[in-house]
Amino acid sequence: MEMLKLVELLLTAEVYNRYNELTEDDIPKEIRKLLYNKGGINRPVVVKYDTAAKYIGGRIENVIKSIPFVDYNTFTKQIKLTSFEIATKWFAQRGLDLIKRNPVLAFYYQNYDSLNVSYEEAKKLNQPKYSDREWLRSVLAELEKNPETAEMLGLVRVYSPEDIRVDLGDVALSDEQVEEIRKIEIALEEREFLKRIGLTDIGKLLFIGPPGTGKTTTARALSKKLGLPLVEVKLSMITSQYLGETSKNIEKVFEIAKMLSPCILFIDEFDYVAKTRTSDEHAAVKRAVNTLLKSIDEINLVEDGVILIAATNHPSLLDPAVWRRFDKIVEFPEPSEKLRKRIFELALARVPGDFNIDELVSLTEGFTGAEIKLVVREAVLKALLDGRKEITQDDLIRAINDVKGRLRLKYSY
């Protein structure tokens, strides 16, 4: 297997160097992550000893010596194929499974003898470069070199999908929420078709609901699910005390999202700027709202590769013109009995103990998802404090009562 992996790596580099129509997205993710340099992956790709060792997983001197068509230059630390033709024939006889999962090699081998290989099928199995942490870091490093774009980056937080810990499957969502997310997934896959038929104003969701109901968690989990970088901003954080600066900051946030496309732009605390305009407001405030509306109008998934998700805990404060800008308003209400049960099941899935979840659900009417997770956290910590790793039903019931007490204090002030 070590020989196969080394030859795969060398052939991938050689074929990629020979065919300019191949892009970084064609290089298998596990190989691509080893080849990133400043500015991405530049031709010609050169395979160094350290790169090969990382891919194969150990020292490779003996592997190199065992392959007659591979040469290692100890001075330059570069590994090369001495005969491309012999290497391709050797690999075709031994590495068909690897070829089928490697778009670069599938591109070359799809017309090679009678191999049943499809470049398009291999592409479907390979995640694009924008899902890579290394790709995002290289892009951000280039943007940081320019003082103007560096200033823009200071307004947002950017996450690689690989750095997001929550999976969409771990989020308790209603059937309607799942359907809307599926629509976005399909729209991302079918961008070219949607553009061809002129259906471009797609990919704008407004999440509404009380705090703790999963709006931010869902946006982050969607980033991981779709393999898209997440550009996150709280509107309260970009509001400036200087008149006019807020509007400029809003424009910069949308501009940086387009620079990092394809991505998800998640705007939290949306009501902070998108409030209903009144006649006695200062002109700068009205201008900020108008700038926000204009920016929303000028971005979409199909043409710009940006999924826009805005979230608010206070939808009643939003300007009426805001509502018309979104494809769909997705509600995140306090979870129903069915959803509370699902949240408990997910939160307790890896917690040792024997629980009556139906009883827990009946005791937590009105709890948000965040509050249910707080219940589980408190029960686990209290048990650990008592020297136990087995959690009991009583632990959870006591935690529920503790959280109810906190909520009473919260709402009494």
TAZIJO-V845552 format. One record per pair of residues at least 12 apart in sequence whose C-alpha atoms are under 10 Angstrom apart, sorted by the first residue. I is the first residue (numbers start at 0). GAP is how many residues later the second one is. If there is no record, write none. Layout:
I/GAP, I/GAP
This chain:
0/55, 0/93, 0/94, 1/51, 1/53, 1/54, 1/55, 1/56, 1/58, 1/61, 1/62, 2/53, 2/57, 2/59, 2/60, 2/61, 2/63, 2/64, 2/88, 3/52, 3/59, 3/63, 3/86, 3/87, 3/90, 3/91, 3/94, 4/47, 4/50, 4/51, 4/52, 4/90, 4/93, 5/41, 5/46, 5/47, 5/49, 5/50, 5/54, 5/57, 5/58, 5/61, 5/64, 5/73, 6/45, 6/57, 6/60, 6/62, 6/63, 6/73, 6/74, 6/80, 6/81, 6/83, 6/84, 6/88, 7/23, 7/79, 7/80, 7/83, 7/87, 7/90, 7/91, 7/94, 7/97, 8/18, 8/19, 8/22, 8/38, 8/42, 8/43, 8/46, 8/47, 8/96, 9/35, 9/36, 9/37, 9/38, 9/42, 9/60, 9/69, 9/70, 9/71, 9/74, 9/77, 10/69, 10/70, 10/73, 10/76, 10/77, 10/80, 10/93, 10/94, 10/97, 11/14, 11/15, 11/16, 11/19, 11/33, 11/35, 11/87, 11/90, 11/91, 11/92, 11/93, 11/94, 11/96, 12/14, 12/18, 12/22, 12/30, 12/31, 12/32, 12/33, 12/34, 12/67, 12/91, 12/92, 13/30, 13/31, 13/32, 13/33, 13/66, 13/67, 13/70, 13/90, 13/91, 14/30, 14/69, 14/89, 14/90, 14/92, 14/93, 15/27, 15/28, 15/29, 15/88, 15/89, 15/91, 15/92, 16/25, 16/26, 16/27, 16/28, 16/29, 17/25, 17/26, 18/85, 18/88, 18/89, 19/23, 21/81, 21/82, 21/85, 22/18, 22/80, 22/81, 22/105, 22/106, 23/12, 23/16, 23/17, 23/18, 23/80, 23/104, 23/105, 23/106, 23/111, 24/78, 24/79, 24/98, 24/101, 24/102, 24/103, 24/104, 24/105, 24/106, 25/76, 25/77, 25/78, 25/79, 25/80, 25/81, 25/93, 25/96, 25/97, 25/100, 25/101, 25/102, 25/103, 26/14, 26/75, 26/76, 26/77, 26/78, 26/96, 26/99, 26/100, 26/101, 26/102, 27/73, 27/74, 27/75, 27/76, 27/77, 27/94, 27/95, 27/97, 27/98, 27/99, 27/100, 27/101, 28/73, 28/96, 28/97, 28/98, 28/99, 28/100, 28/102, 28/103, 29/25, 29/96, 29/97, 29/102, 30/20, 30/21, 30/23, 30/24, 30/71, 31/96, 31/97, 31/100, 31/102, 31/103, 32/22, 32/96, 32/99, 32/100, 32/101, 32/102, 33/13, 33/16, 33/17, 33/18, 33/20, 33/21, 33/100, 34/12, 34/13, 34/16, 34/99, 35/98, 35/99, 35/101, 35/102, 36/97, 36/98, 36/101, 37/97, 37/99, 37/100, 37/101, 37/103, 37/104, 38/96, 38/98, 38/99, 38/100, 38/101, 38/102, 38/103, 39/89, 39/94, 39/95, 39/96, 39/97, 39/98, 39/99, 39/102, 40/94, 40/97, 45/32, 45/33, 45/34, 46/30, 46/31, 46/32, 46/33, 47/24, 47/25, 47/28, 47/29, 47/30, 47/31, 47/32, 48/12, 48/23, 48/24, 48/25, 48/27, 48/28, 48/29, 48/30, 49/27, 49/28, 49/29, 50/27, 50/28, 51/26, 51/27, 63/15, 63/16, 66/14, 66/20, 67/13, 67/14, 67/15, 67/18, 67/19, 68/12, 68/13, 68/14, 68/15, 68/16, 68/17, 68/18, 68/21, 69/12, 69/13, 69/14, 69/17, 70/12, 87/17, 87/20, 87/21, 87/24, 88/23, 88/24, 91/13, 91/17, 91/20, 91/21, 91/23, 92/22, 95/13, 95/19, 95/20, 95/21, 96/20, 97/24, 98/16, 98/18, 98/19, 98/20, 98/23, 99/15, 99/16, 99/17, 99/18, 99/19, 99/20, 99/21, 99/22, 99/23, 99/25, 100/16, 100/17, 100/18, 100/20, 100/21, 100/22, 100/23, 100/24, 100/25, 101/16, 101/17, 101/19, 101/20, 101/21, 101/23, 101/24, 102/14, 102/15, 102/16, 102/17, 102/18, 102/19, 102/20, 102/21, 102/22, 102/23, 103/15, 103/18, 103/19, 104/12, 104/13, 104/14, 104/17, 105/12, 105/13, 105/14, 105/15, 105/16, 105/17, 106/12, 106/13, 106/15, 106/16, 126/99, 126/100, 127/99, 127/100, 128/98, 128/99, 129/30, 129/31, 129/97, 129/98, 129/99, 129/130, 129/131, 129/132, 129/133, 130/29, 130/30, 130/31, 130/92, 130/93, 130/94, 130/95, 130/96, 130/97, 130/98, 130/131, 130/132, 131/28, 131/29, 131/30, 131/31, 131/95, 131/96, 131/97, 132/26, 132/27, 132/28, 132/29, 132/30, 132/96, 133/26, 133/28, 134/25, 135/22, 135/23, 135/24, 135/25, 135/93, 135/124, 136/21, 136/22, 136/23, 138/120, 138/121, 139/13, 139/18, 139/119, 139/120, 142/113, 142/116, 142/117, 147/104, 148/103, 148/106, 148/107, 148/110, 149/106, 150/98, 150/101, 151/97, 151/98, 151/99, 151/100, 151/101, 151/102, 151/103, 151/104, 151/105, 152/78, 152/99, 152/100, 152/103, 152/104, 153/84, 153/99, 154/76, 154/77, 154/78, 154/79, 154/80, 154/82, 154/83, 154/94, 154/95, 154/97, 154/98, 154/101, 155/74, 155/75, 155/76, 155/77, 155/78, 155/79, 155/81, 155/82, 155/96, 155/97, 155/100, 155/101, 155/109, 155/110, 155/111, 156/73, 156/74, 156/75, 156/76, 156/77, 156/109, 157/71, 157/72, 157/73, 157/74, 157/75, 157/99, 157/102, 157/105, 157/106, 157/107, 158/61, 158/64, 158/65, 158/69, 158/70, 158/71, 158/72, 158/73, 158/104, 158/105, 159/63, 159/64, 159/67, 159/68, 159/69, 159/70, 159/71, 159/103, 160/59, 160/60, 160/61, 160/62, 160/63, 160/64, 160/65, 160/66, 160/67, 160/68, 160/69, 160/102, 161/61, 161/62, 161/63, 161/65, 161/66, 161/67, 162/57, 162/61, 162/66, 163/53, 163/56, 163/57, 163/58, 163/59, 163/60, 163/61, 163/65, 163/66, 164/52, 164/55, 164/56, 164/59, 165/51, 165/52, 165/54, 165/55, 165/56, 165/57, 165/58, 165/59, 166/50, 166/51, 166/53, 166/54, 166/55, 166/56, 166/57, 166/58, 167/49, 167/50, 167/51, 167/52, 167/53, 167/54, 167/55, 167/56, 167/57, 167/58, 168/52, 168/53, 168/56, 168/177, 169/47, 169/48, 169/51, 169/172, 169/173, 169/175, 169/176, 169/177, 170/43, 170/46, 170/47, 170/50, 170/168, 170/171, 170/172, 170/175, 170/176, 170/198, 171/41, 171/42, 171/46, 171/163, 171/166, 171/167, 171/168, 171/169, 171/170, 171/171, 171/172, 171/173, 171/174, 171/197, 172/40, 172/41, 172/45, 172/159, 172/162, 172/166, 172/169, 172/170, 173/157, 173/158, 173/161, 173/162, 173/164, 173/165, 175/154, 175/155, 176/30, 176/41, 176/152, 176/153, 176/154, 176/155, 179/25, 179/147, 179/148, 179/149, 179/150, 180/22, 180/24, 180/37, 180/38, 180/41, 180/149, 182/19, 182/20, 183/18, 183/19, 183/20, 183/21, 183/38, 183/42, 183/117, 183/123, 184/18, 184/37, 184/40, 184/41, 186/13, 186/15, 186/16, 186/114, 186/115, 186/120, 187/14, 187/15, 187/38, 187/74, 187/113, 187/114, 187/117, 187/118, 187/119, 188/37, 188/113, 189/112, 190/110, 190/111, 190/112, 190/113, 190/114, 191/110, 191/111, 192/109, 193/107, 193/108, 193/109, 194/106, 194/107, 194/108, 195/106, 197/104, 198/103, 198/104, 199/99, 199/100, 199/101, 199/102, 199/103, 199/104, 200/96, 200/97, 200/98, 200/99, 200/100, 200/101, 200/102, 200/124, 200/125, 200/126, 201/97, 201/98, 201/99, 201/100, 201/101, 201/104, 201/105, 201/106, 201/124, 201/125, 201/126, 202/61, 202/96, 202/97, 202/98, 202/99, 202/102, 202/103, 202/104, 202/105, 202/106, 202/123, 202/124, 202/125, 203/60, 203/61, 203/92, 203/93, 203/95, 203/96, 203/97, 203/102, 203/103, 203/104, 203/105, 203/106, 203/121, 203/122, 203/123, 203/124, 203/125, 204/61, 204/102, 204/103, 204/104, 204/105, 204/106, 204/118, 204/120, 204/121, 204/122, 204/123, 204/124, 204/125, 205/60, 205/61, 205/64, 205/102, 205/103, 205/104, 205/105, 205/106, 205/109, 205/116, 205/117, 205/119, 205/120, 205/121, 205/122, 205/123, 205/124, 205/125, 206/12, 206/60, 206/61, 206/63, 206/102, 206/103, 206/104, 206/105, 206/106, 206/108, 206/121, 206/122, 206/123, 206/124, 206/125, 207/62, 207/102, 207/103, 207/104, 207/105, 207/106, 207/107, 207/108, 207/121, 207/122, 207/123, 207/124, 207/125, 208/102, 208/103, 208/104, 208/105, 208/106, 208/121, 208/122, 208/123, 208/124, 208/125, 209/102, 209/103, 209/104, 209/105, 209/121, 209/122, 209/123, 209/124, 209/158, 210/101, 210/102, 210/103, 210/121, 210/122, 210/123, 210/157, 210/158, 210/159, 210/160, 211/101, 211/120, 211/121, 211/122, 211/155, 211/156, 211/157, 211/158, 211/159, 211/160, 211/161, 212/100, 212/118, 212/119, 212/120, 212/121, 212/122, 212/154, 212/155, 212/156, 212/157, 212/158, 213/118, 213/119, 213/120, 213/121, 213/154, 213/155, 213/156, 214/53, 214/94, 214/95, 214/96, 214/97, 214/98, 214/115, 214/116, 214/117, 215/16, 215/50, 215/51, 215/52, 215/93, 215/94, 215/95, 215/96, 216/153, 218/13, 218/45, 218/46, 218/47, 218/48, 218/89, 218/90, 218/91, 218/92, 219/12, 219/44, 219/46, 221/42, 222/40, 222/41, 222/42, 222/43, 222/84, 225/37, 225/38, 226/35, 226/36, 226/37, 227/32, 227/33, 227/34, 227/35, 227/36, 227/37, 227/77, 227/78, 227/79, 228/28, 228/31, 228/32, 228/33, 228/34, 228/35, 228/36, 229/27, 229/30, 229/31, 229/32, 229/33, 229/34, 229/35, 229/36, 229/76, 229/77, 230/22, 230/23, 230/25, 230/26, 230/29, 230/30, 230/32, 230/33, 230/34, 230/35, 230/36, 230/75, 230/77, 231/21, 231/25, 231/32, 231/33, 231/34, 231/35, 231/36, 231/77, 231/78, 232/17, 232/20, 232/32, 232/33, 232/34, 232/35, 232/36, 232/37, 232/77, 233/32, 233/33, 233/34, 233/35, 233/36, 233/38, 233/76, 233/77, 234/14, 234/15, 234/18, 234/32, 234/33, 234/34, 234/35, 234/36, 234/37, 234/38, 234/39, 235/32, 235/33, 235/34, 235/35, 235/36, 235/37, 236/12, 236/31, 236/32, 236/35, 237/12, 237/15, 237/35, 238/33, 238/34, 238/49, 241/42, 242/39, 242/40, 242/41, 242/42, 242/44, 242/45, 243/39, 243/40, 243/41, 243/43, 243/44, 244/39, 244/43, 245/27, 245/38, 245/39, 245/41, 245/42, 245/43, 245/45, 245/46, 246/26, 246/37, 246/38, 246/39, 246/40, 246/41, 246/42, 246/43, 246/44, 246/45, 247/40, 247/43, 247/44, 248/39, 248/42, 248/43, 249/23, 249/38, 249/39, 249/41, 249/42, 249/45, 250/37, 250/40, 250/41, 250/43, 250/44, 250/45, 251/43, 252/12, 252/14, 252/42, 253/38, 253/41, 253/42, 253/44, 253/45, 253/52, 253/54, 254/40, 254/44, 256/42, 256/47, 256/48, 256/49, 256/50, 256/51, 257/41, 257/42, 257/46, 257/47, 257/48, 258/45, 258/46, 258/47, 259/44, 259/45, 259/46, 260/40, 260/43, 260/44, 260/45, 260/46, 261/39, 261/40, 261/42, 261/43, 261/44, 261/45, 262/38, 262/41, 262/42, 262/43, 262/44, 262/45, 263/37, 263/41, 263/42, 263/43, 263/44, 263/45, 264/41, 264/42, 264/43, 264/44, 264/45, 265/41, 265/42, 265/43, 265/44, 265/45, 266/41, 266/42, 266/43, 266/44, 266/45, 267/41, 267/42, 267/43, 267/44, 267/45, 268/41, 268/42, 268/43, 268/44, 268/45, 269/22, 269/39, 269/40, 269/41, 269/42, 269/43, 269/44, 269/45, 269/47, 269/48, 270/39, 270/40, 270/41, 270/42, 270/43, 270/44, 270/45, 270/46, 270/47, 270/48, 270/51, 271/17, 271/40, 271/42, 271/45, 271/46, 272/12, 272/13, 272/15, 272/16, 272/17, 272/18, 272/19, 272/44, 272/45, 272/46, 273/12, 273/14, 273/15, 273/16, 273/17, 273/18, 273/19, 273/38, 273/41, 273/43, 273/44, 273/45, 273/46, 273/47, 273/48, 274/13, 274/14, 274/39, 274/40, 274/41, 274/42, 274/43, 274/44, 274/45, 274/46, 274/47, 275/13, 275/40, 275/41, 275/42, 275/43, 275/44, 275/45, 275/46, 276/12, 276/13, 276/40, 276/41, 276/42, 276/43, 276/44, 277/41, 288/30, 288/32, 288/33, 289/31, 289/32, 291/30, 292/26, 292/28, 292/29, 292/31, 292/32, 293/31, 295/12, 295/26, 295/29, 295/30, 296/28, 296/29, 307/18, 308/17, 309/16, 309/19, 310/18, 310/19, 310/21, 312/19, 331/36, 332/33, 332/35, 333/31, 333/32, 333/33, 333/34, 333/35, 334/29, 334/30, 334/31, 334/32, 334/33, 334/34, 335/25, 335/29, 335/30, 335/31, 335/32, 336/21, 336/24, 336/25, 336/27, 336/28, 336/29, 336/30, 337/20, 337/23, 338/22, 338/29, 338/30, 339/17, 339/18, 339/20, 339/21, 339/22, 339/24, 339/25, 339/26, 339/27, 339/28, 339/29, 339/32, 340/16, 340/17, 340/18, 340/19, 340/20, 340/21, 340/23, 340/31, 341/15, 341/19, 341/27, 342/18, 342/25, 342/26, 342/27, 342/29, 342/30, 343/13, 343/14, 343/16, 343/17, 343/25, 343/28, 343/29, 343/31, 343/32, 344/12, 345/27, 346/22, 346/25, 346/26, 346/27, 346/28, 346/29, 346/30, 347/25, 347/28, 347/29, 347/43, 350/25, 350/29, 350/38, 350/39, 350/40, 351/28, 351/37, 351/38, 351/39, 351/40, 352/36, 352/37, 352/38, 352/39, 352/40, 353/36, 353/37, 353/38, 353/39, 354/36, 354/37, 354/38, 354/39, 354/40, 354/41, 355/36, 355/37, 355/40, 356/36, 356/39, 358/34, 358/38, 359/12, 359/33, 359/36, 359/37, 359/40, 362/34, 362/37, 362/38, 362/41, 363/33, 363/36, 363/37, 363/39, 363/40, 366/33, 366/36, 366/37, 366/40, 370/29, 370/32, 370/33, 370/36, 371/24, 371/27, 371/28, 371/31, 373/25, 373/26, 373/29, 374/20, 374/21, 374/22, 374/23, 374/24, 374/25, 374/26, 374/27, 374/28, 374/29, 375/15, 375/19, 375/20, 375/21, 375/23, 375/24, 376/19, 376/22, 377/17, 377/18, 377/20, 377/21, 377/22, 377/24, 377/25, 378/12, 378/13, 378/14, 378/15, 378/16, 378/17, 378/18, 378/19, 378/20, 378/21, 378/23, 379/12, 379/15, 379/16, 379/19, 380/14, 381/13, 381/14, 381/16, 381/17, 382/12, 382/13
